[in-house]
Amino acid sequence: MKVIGILGSPRRDGNTEILLDRALAGAASAGAETEKIVLSESDISGCIECNDCYETGTCSIGDDMDHIYEELERADRIIIASPMFFMGLTSQAKAAIDRCQCYWALQYVLKEGFPRPEGSLPRYGMFIGTGGTKGLKLFDGTILTLKYFFDAIGATPREELYVLVRGVDDKGEVKSRDDALHSAFDSGKKLAELN
Ligand SMILES: Cc1cc2nc3c(=O)[nH]c(=O)nc-3n(C[C@H](O)[C@H](O)[C@H](O)COP(=O)(O)O)c2cc1C
């Protein structure tokens, strides 16, 4: 069982990373192998809409996304963690997601499934979102984006495990939110325990 956590926040040791680390600790407590990918320290271009992937099923850009593709293909469980920037994902997270258009093309243009070895575990996706405000609709647009992202990478979103934390703005403020820390650990553990 391999669980990867993709950090979309550009602020290291901020609220989102603290929660992601808790979720990965929860997954590890259930026996999973875990890995964290820090997008802000990777060189990832946006999708350039060349549509080469409609013919090849792979991305022709060639940057740090190559490593992330490998990790995505090996992972049984995928956690995306991002703060809300202007009511949506950070540019770092959105760039990586857009670059998964090659997996969308594999499935919907080339009619091949997501590349997984025979007998692999079912793939599930989880989201950790943070935001400074408390708006009810704060995560709505992102949850919709992630529904289609997880579909493109052959994973089922497990919305009951999403960790959505409103009202955290200062760096590290979430450390004082025991409910959020507990919920992140618990969701990560449950994610790794799913059959
Ligand atoms: C460019 C930018 C845009 C933001 N937009 C929003 C927003 O639309 N809604 C919101 O609730 N918080 C917004 N925030 C606040 C962050 O979501 C909040 O500070 C979050 O806790 C940051 O997480 P981090 O510590 O992991 O980076 C924004 C912050 C920045 C820097």
The ligand as a MOL file (V3000), in Angstrom:
LIG
                    3D

  0  0  0     0  0            999 V3000
M  V30 BEGIN CTAB
M  V30 COUNTS 31 33 0 0 0
M  V30 BEGIN ATOM
M  V30 1 C -2.7150 34.5200 -2.8810 0
M  V30 2 C -3.5850 34.1000 -1.7370 0
M  V30 3 C -4.9320 33.9700 -1.9560 0
M  V30 4 C -5.7780 33.5400 -0.9200 0
M  V30 5 N -7.1110 33.3940 -1.1860 0
M  V30 6 C -7.9310 32.9380 -0.2060 0
M  V30 7 C -9.3170 32.7110 -0.4830 0
M  V30 8 O -9.8120 32.9230 -1.5880 0
M  V30 9 N -10.0950 32.2820 0.5310 0
M  V30 10 C -9.5900 32.0230 1.7860 0
M  V30 11 O -10.3520 31.5990 2.6620 0
M  V30 12 N -8.2660 32.1930 2.0610 0
M  V30 13 C -7.4330 32.6380 1.1030 0
M  V30 14 N -6.0860 32.7900 1.3550 0
M  V30 15 C -5.5560 32.4170 2.6890 0
M  V30 16 C -4.9240 31.0060 2.7160 0
M  V30 17 O -5.7930 30.0500 2.1540 0
M  V30 18 C -4.6320 30.6350 4.1760 0
M  V30 19 O -3.7220 31.5570 4.7280 0
M  V30 20 C -4.0810 29.2350 4.3430 0
M  V30 21 O -4.0840 28.8780 5.7140 0
M  V30 22 C -2.6540 29.1130 3.8160 0
M  V30 23 O -2.2310 27.7810 3.9750 0
M  V30 24 P -0.6480 27.4300 4.0830 0
M  V30 25 O -0.2120 27.9170 5.4310 0
M  V30 26 O -0.5890 25.9680 3.9540 0
M  V30 27 O 0.0270 28.0850 2.9490 0
M  V30 28 C -5.2360 33.2520 0.3690 0
M  V30 29 C -3.8580 33.4200 0.5810 0
M  V30 30 C -3.0430 33.8400 -0.4470 0
M  V30 31 C -1.5590 33.9970 -0.2010 0
M  V30 END ATOM
M  V30 BEGIN BOND
M  V30 1 1 1 2
M  V30 2 1 2 3
M  V30 3 2 2 30
M  V30 4 2 3 4
M  V30 5 1 4 5
M  V30 6 1 4 28
M  V30 7 2 5 6
M  V30 8 1 6 7
M  V30 9 1 6 13
M  V30 10 2 7 8
M  V30 11 1 7 9
M  V30 12 1 9 10
M  V30 13 2 10 11
M  V30 14 1 10 12
M  V30 15 2 12 13
M  V30 16 1 13 14
M  V30 17 1 14 15
M  V30 18 1 14 28
M  V30 19 1 15 16
M  V30 20 1 16 17
M  V30 21 1 16 18
M  V30 22 1 18 19
M  V30 23 1 18 20
M  V30 24 1 20 21
M  V30 25 1 20 22
M  V30 26 1 22 23
M  V30 27 1 23 24
M  V30 28 2 24 25
M  V30 29 1 24 26
M  V30 30 1 24 27
M  V30 31 2 28 29
M  V30 32 1 29 30
M  V30 33 1 30 31
M  V30 END BOND
M  V30 END CTAB
M  END
